[in-house]
Amino acid sequence: MEELEFGEVIITTGRHKGRIGCYDDDDTEKTAIVYFGNITSVSGYFLIRKSYLRYPTIDDIATRIRDLEQITSELSFQATGSRPTTEKLIRLLRELDYAKEALWDRYNTGITSVSPNKPHIFSSHSSKDKPIVRKIVHDLKNLGFNCWLDEIDIAPGDSIVEKIQEGIEKSSYLVLFLSKNSVESEWVKREWNSRLSEQIEQKKVKIIPALLEDCKIPYLLRDIKYCDFREDYNTGFYSLKLAIETREKALEEPEE
């Protein structure tokens, strides 16, 4: 089971499945105390099995926010004169506020979670795929990974070419986001082609393809297993996370 820190969690099964909560403390070895809302504004908590909890990605939180906005909008029309409906609406609005705050934190404070001991990751992508790439990069940052992203790491006045080269040079991983847009991009081709020869000859950098949609995969990459984001964000994200962590663990083990 994933070792969780106190803070945001998503409930993966049971009657609270899909909800975003705050894991505040342990009740027993197997159960956690979870608040659905900011602990300063909610009066009660729930006891949830730890095996039902998982670290939520940005996609998890955004999905829950969309669902809550729809539910609370519908309930607001039914709440007049109905105490149970009004109380339910208030509970869900508190969860909605907490989820929005959590999403804001993921995008704006992720850099404080970066660990100097974690590997550097360069994201090679088409600018047209920025929305999903941005989510993936911020999710990795919140797990402590050092991620390079052009909109963050290139400031006005910087040489774009020099900054990209600098980002690639210090990275241990180049995540190549494959889509119809990226396979046709000359910039993307330059980035991964230069790293592929280094991966083969010197084993300094690892290319990890991440498939965003059905597209023509470059011939030189067809024998490399990719992370698949086509059907489900979390499936792709956790396979990417696992690929990096597995390689890092192997690199740490002493050679016999």
Beta strands, then each sheet from edge to edge (+ up, - down):
strand 1: 7-11
strand 2: 20-26
strand 3: 31-35
strand 4: 46-49
strand 5: 53-54
strand 6: 120-124
strand 7: 146-148
strand 8: 173-178
strand 9: 206-211
strand 10: 227-228
sheet 1: 4+ 3- 2+ 1- 5+
sheet 2: 7+ 6+ 8+ 9+ 10+
end
